Amino acid sequence: MRSVSSPTASPPDVGVVIVAAGAGVRAGPGEPKQFRPIHGVPMLLRTLRPFTSHPAVGQVVVAVPAGFAEDGLPLAVQLIGRPADEATLLSLAAQLEAERPWADRRPPLS
């Protein structure tokens, strides 16, 4: 993987958005589906690997729910990790989601 932070490296050509949200109802009860292991590797990390290993893709950013505003709309925080260290980034995201589970909350529809 090309280093994004190197002053001589060209900037990444491609941005990738991977939607890893939802309650995971079909996956059954337990931890959020994106953090469930498949052959020992969290589902989201397994999904990210083909993209993060491609030289045209830059750094990974994870958006994690961070509660709700006074008007009931959802808030989020973006986590940015070191290049090629997605496992630490996903671990932090999983810890935040486990501490403050939002799966049962929905914004008001009006």
N, C-alpha and C positions, 0 to 999 in steps of 0.2 A: 504494500500500500504506500502510495506516495505521501510524504509528509505535507500536510496542509499548512503547518506553521513555518516551514522553511522559507526564507526570503527568496530563494531561487526557484522554488516550486511554482508551477503555474496554478492558478486557482482552479478549483473543481468545476467541471462543466455541467454537472447534473445535481439537482436537488431531488431527494426522494422523500415522500411522505408515506409512512406506513401507519395505517389506522389500527390502533390496538386498544380499542375502547369497547364498551358494552358491558353488560352485566354477566355475560357468559352463562346464561340460564341453561342452554343446551349442554354445557360442559358439566352441569351439576354443581352441588354445593362444594365449598372449599375455597382455596385461594383464587384470586382472579386468573382467568384462563391464560392470559398472556405470560404469566409467571409459572405456569405448570410445566413440569419437565417432560420432554419427549426424549427418551433414551438418555436421561441425565442432563439435558440442556434445556433451559427455559424456552418455551415456544417463541417468545418474541426475539430472543437472541438468535435462535435458529433461523428465524425469518430475516433478521438483519444481516447475517453473515454474508450472503451473496452480494449484497449491496455495499457493505463496508469494505469488502475485499476488492471491489472494482476501482481502478485508478481514477475514474471520472467522477466518483462520488466523494463529497467532502465529509465534514464532521457530522456526527449524529447528535440530534437534539431531541429530548423527550419532554412532552408536555404532560404534567400530572395534575389531576384535580386538586384544588386548594380550598374548597368550600364554596359558599354562596354569598353573594353581595346582599345588601339590605333589600334590594328589589327582587331577590330570588333568583337572579341570573347566576350561572356557574362561573367560578373563578378558576384560574389555572396558573401554574408556575412552570417555566421552562428550565430544564436542567441541561447543562452543556458539559460534557466530559472531555477528557483528554482524547486525542485521536487514537484509534485502535484500542480503546479501553472501554468498550461498550458494556462489558460485564459489570464493572463498578457502577456505571450510570444506571443500568437496569436494576442492580441491587438496591441502590438508593431509591429509585422509583417504587420498587416493591415494598420497601420499608415504609415509605410515606403512605402508600395505598393501604397497607395493613394497619397502620396507626389510625388513619382517618378514612374508613371505607365509605364511599359515596354511591355505591351501586344501587341503593334503594331510594336515592333522592332524585327528583326530577324538577326542572324549572317550571314555573307556572306558565300555562298556556292562556293567552288572552287575546 
